[in-house]
Amino acid sequence: MILRMKRYFGYTGLFLLLGLLLICCNNITGEEDLQEIEAMDLNARYGDRDFNVPVLSPRAQEAVAKWSPFEDFEIEVRGLNHNTIPDLRNKTERLQVHTDSLAKKIPNDLFSNPIYSRLIVVSSRVHLLHQAVRKDRADSLQIQNYLTEFNNAAKNLFLQINEKFQKDEIDEQRKDDEQKELEKQKRFIDSVYRAELRDKNN
């Protein structure tokens, strides 16, 4: 009986020991797999390699030249796509600083509600992207989606800046045309009045 109990505990102990060894080996393999996945994620590139923001019109370029953080912001936006997570962490951190600075002081000739609201959207998109790339376990799909949303927001900001100056040019042209029309009408009225005076004097 005692011999049977020793054998039973011996087999049980052996099975427990084998079970523990299997679990440990699986954990080591799982950790190695996780490290490989993390390394692959860190080397993966995100964003659209061909993305670019619209070119600003000459008048818009002249105006943004007075908006001191804009040049740095534009450089970062143009270089944000097709980067690894470590690069995106650095770039989004700088972009957050630039967008915050841009929102604090918009020059008068650039300020409009549509431009301000587009800038706020860009700022919120870059903050979301920055949070996504800072996570310990990065979600590749989320990063890609946030980067696409940021690209669209940045493109819309540039388009809105161009649109503002295009609209300003149209308004100026319309005012100029109206002024010329008024002057033409005034000259016509003056000539009619002078003709009437001549007729009265004769």
Contacts in CASP RR format, 6 or more apart in sequence:
PFRMAT RR
TARGET T0000
AUTHOR 0000-0000-0000
METHOD contacts of the structure
MODEL  1
MILRMKRYFGYTGLFLLLGLLLICCNNITGEEDLQEIEAMDLNARYGDRD
FNVPVLSPRAQEAVAKWSPFEDFEIEVRGLNHNTIPDLRNKTERLQVHTD
SLAKKIPNDLFSNPIYSRLIVVSSRVHLLHQAVRKDRADSLQIQNYLTEF
NNAAKNLFLQINEKFQKDEIDEQRKDDEQKELEKQKRFIDSVYRAELRDK
NN
38 137 0 8 1.000
41 85 0 8 1.000
41 138 0 8 1.000
41 140 0 8 1.000
42 84 0 8 1.000
42 85 0 8 1.000
42 86 0 8 1.000
43 84 0 8 1.000
44 84 0 8 1.000
44 85 0 8 1.000
44 140 0 8 1.000
45 82 0 8 1.000
45 83 0 8 1.000
45 84 0 8 1.000
46 81 0 8 1.000
46 82 0 8 1.000
46 83 0 8 1.000
46 84 0 8 1.000
46 85 0 8 1.000
46 88 0 8 1.000
46 140 0 8 1.000
46 143 0 8 1.000
46 144 0 8 1.000
46 147 0 8 1.000
47 80 0 8 1.000
47 81 0 8 1.000
47 82 0 8 1.000
47 83 0 8 1.000
47 144 0 8 1.000
47 147 0 8 1.000
47 148 0 8 1.000
47 151 0 8 1.000
48 81 0 8 1.000
48 82 0 8 1.000
48 147 0 8 1.000
48 148 0 8 1.000
48 151 0 8 1.000
49 81 0 8 1.000
49 82 0 8 1.000
51 81 0 8 1.000
51 151 0 8 1.000
52 78 0 8 1.000
53 74 0 8 1.000
53 77 0 8 1.000
53 78 0 8 1.000
53 154 0 8 1.000
53 155 0 8 1.000
53 158 0 8 1.000
54 155 0 8 1.000
54 158 0 8 1.000
54 159 0 8 1.000
54 162 0 8 1.000
56 64 0 8 1.000
56 158 0 8 1.000
56 161 0 8 1.000
56 162 0 8 1.000
57 162 0 8 1.000
57 165 0 8 1.000
57 166 0 8 1.000
59 165 0 8 1.000
59 168 0 8 1.000
59 169 0 8 1.000
60 161 0 8 1.000
60 162 0 8 1.000
60 164 0 8 1.000
60 165 0 8 1.000
63 107 0 8 1.000
63 109 0 8 1.000
63 110 0 8 1.000
63 161 0 8 1.000
63 165 0 8 1.000
64 70 0 8 1.000
64 71 0 8 1.000
64 74 0 8 1.000
64 110 0 8 1.000
64 161 0 8 1.000
65 71 0 8 1.000
66 107 0 8 1.000
66 109 0 8 1.000
67 102 0 8 1.000
67 105 0 8 1.000
67 106 0 8 1.000
67 107 0 8 1.000
67 110 0 8 1.000
68 101 0 8 1.000
69 98 0 8 1.000
69 101 0 8 1.000
69 102 0 8 1.000
70 102 0 8 1.000
72 94 0 8 1.000
72 98 0 8 1.000
73 95 0 8 1.000
73 98 0 8 1.000
73 99 0 8 1.000
73 102 0 8 1.000
76 91 0 8 1.000
76 94 0 8 1.000
76 95 0 8 1.000
76 98 0 8 1.000
77 95 0 8 1.000
77 154 0 8 1.000
79 91 0 8 1.000
80 88 0 8 1.000
80 91 0 8 1.000
80 92 0 8 1.000
80 95 0 8 1.000
80 147 0 8 1.000
80 150 0 8 1.000
80 151 0 8 1.000
81 147 0 8 1.000
81 151 0 8 1.000
83 91 0 8 1.000
85 133 0 8 1.000
85 138 0 8 1.000
85 143 0 8 1.000
88 129 0 8 1.000
88 133 0 8 1.000
88 143 0 8 1.000
88 147 0 8 1.000
89 130 0 8 1.000
89 133 0 8 1.000
89 134 0 8 1.000
92 126 0 8 1.000
92 129 0 8 1.000
92 130 0 8 1.000
92 133 0 8 1.000
93 130 0 8 1.000
95 126 0 8 1.000
95 130 0 8 1.000
96 123 0 8 1.000
96 126 0 8 1.000
96 127 0 8 1.000
96 130 0 8 1.000
99 119 0 8 1.000
99 122 0 8 1.000
99 123 0 8 1.000
99 126 0 8 1.000
100 123 0 8 1.000
102 119 0 8 1.000
103 116 0 8 1.000
103 119 0 8 1.000
103 120 0 8 1.000
103 123 0 8 1.000
106 115 0 8 1.000
106 116 0 8 1.000
106 119 0 8 1.000
110 161 0 8 1.000
110 164 0 8 1.000
112 160 0 8 1.000
112 164 0 8 1.000
114 160 0 8 1.000
114 163 0 8 1.000
114 164 0 8 1.000
115 157 0 8 1.000
115 160 0 8 1.000
115 161 0 8 1.000
115 164 0 8 1.000
118 153 0 8 1.000
118 156 0 8 1.000
118 157 0 8 1.000
118 160 0 8 1.000
119 157 0 8 1.000
121 153 0 8 1.000
121 156 0 8 1.000
121 157 0 8 1.000
122 150 0 8 1.000
122 153 0 8 1.000
122 154 0 8 1.000
122 157 0 8 1.000
125 146 0 8 1.000
125 149 0 8 1.000
125 150 0 8 1.000
125 153 0 8 1.000
125 154 0 8 1.000
126 150 0 8 1.000
128 146 0 8 1.000
128 149 0 8 1.000
129 143 0 8 1.000
129 146 0 8 1.000
129 147 0 8 1.000
129 149 0 8 1.000
129 150 0 8 1.000
132 138 0 8 1.000
132 139 0 8 1.000
132 142 0 8 1.000
132 143 0 8 1.000
132 146 0 8 1.000
133 143 0 8 1.000
END
